[in-house]
């Protein structure tokens, strides 16, 4: 089973406001995902052809969690952005101050080739592609998908992958994102 690096995940680097690895290359992360899948260290994602692969605990410390826990002194900024030129704009909110939470666990999101092919989003010919790296704040069991991503998927918009969610999944997503927010990248070292 081959796991390759999808171009989409390559945006997850230092200074992006997203989870990134300090020392591991994207190829090393994809190889770790392959090894973990062979050991059956994954669970099904939100639809057939999506897997959530658990990173070994010994490697979790290499990944930077970009979130801060919101508090009354948190300063926020919002802007209208889009991930890719063909996608709709959305409102992105980031914290201007705060200390990133410690990484507890890390999950790797993999999509099967046929799922990516539905919207011509595969960038390799491999059976599986690494799409996202998600650091989970210490003390939490999982990271809910963001509501904007869920909306994009459920409405089958450009950049989304067709899915349907339960009301509890929507509620958990909104609840999480009312407690945590990514730190503005230029403030990562503050």
C-alpha positions, -999 to +999 in steps of 0.1 A: +000+000+000+015+033-011+007+066+006+019+097-012+018+134-003-011+154-018-001+190-028-028+203-005-010+193+027+022+211+016+007+243+029+011+231+065+045+246+072+059+269+099+043+303+095+011+290+080-010+290+112-016+252+107-002+221+122+033+214+110+062+190+118+094+205+131+118+180+116+098+153+097+094+158+059+060+154+043+073+122+028+084+108+062+049+116+076+033+099+046+055+068+052+046+068+088+009+069+078+015+038+056+032+020+084+004+028+108-023+017+084-005-016+080-006-019+118-044-010+116-038+022+137-066+041+120-103+046+121-128+054+094-132+091+085-165+109+077-171+088+046-158+057+028-124+063+014-113+087+042-091+074+070-079+090+102-044+076+110-030+079+145+006+091+148+027+071+173+029+089+206+067+090+204+065+112+173+036+135+185+061+160+201+075+168+166+042+184+156+033+220+165-003+226+175-014+260+162-043+266+187-047+288+217-075+284+242-098+314+241-100+337+271-114+371+280-081+388+271-077+371+237-075+396+208-089+383+176-087+393+139-109+381+111-103+383+074-120+371+042-098+343+027-100+313+004-077+283+003-075+281-035-085+305-063-115+284-074-130+282-039-155+305-023-143+330+003-149+323+040-142+342+072-110+331+089-105+341+126-071+340+143-058+350+177-033+379+179-020+369+213-018+338+235+004+308+240-002+277+218-015+247+236+007+216+239+002+189+213-014+158+229-020+136+199-017+139+161-040+125+134-032+122+097-061+125+073-058+103+042-081+101+012-083+072-012-075+079-049-111+074-061-125+099-035-099+126-046-107+118-082-143+127-078-133+164-078-100+160-097-081+167-064-056+138-065-021+150-072-005+115-074-015+081-087-011+064-053-039+045-036-039+069-006-028+105-003-019+125+028-043+155+029-040+170+063-020+168+096-040+176+127-024+182+161-049+178+189-046+199+220-034+180+251-063+166+271-086+162+241-094+129+224-102+142+190-103+173+168-137+180+152-137+190+116-141+227+111-176+240+104-165+257+072-150+224+059-182+206+069-203+232+051-181+229+020-185+191+020-222+189+028-231+214+002-207+197-023-190+230-030-157+234-049-130+222-026-154+199-006-158+162-008-195+151-007-206+142+028-235+145+052-232+151+089-253+145+120-265+175+140-243+163+169-213+165+147-222+201+137-227+210+173-194+195+185-176+213+157-191+247+166-185+240+203-147+233+198-142+263+176-158+285+203-131+274+227-100+273+205-086+294+177-054+292+157-027+318+166-019+343+139+014+329+123+034+361+128+027+357+166+038+321+168+070+329+186+055+356+208 
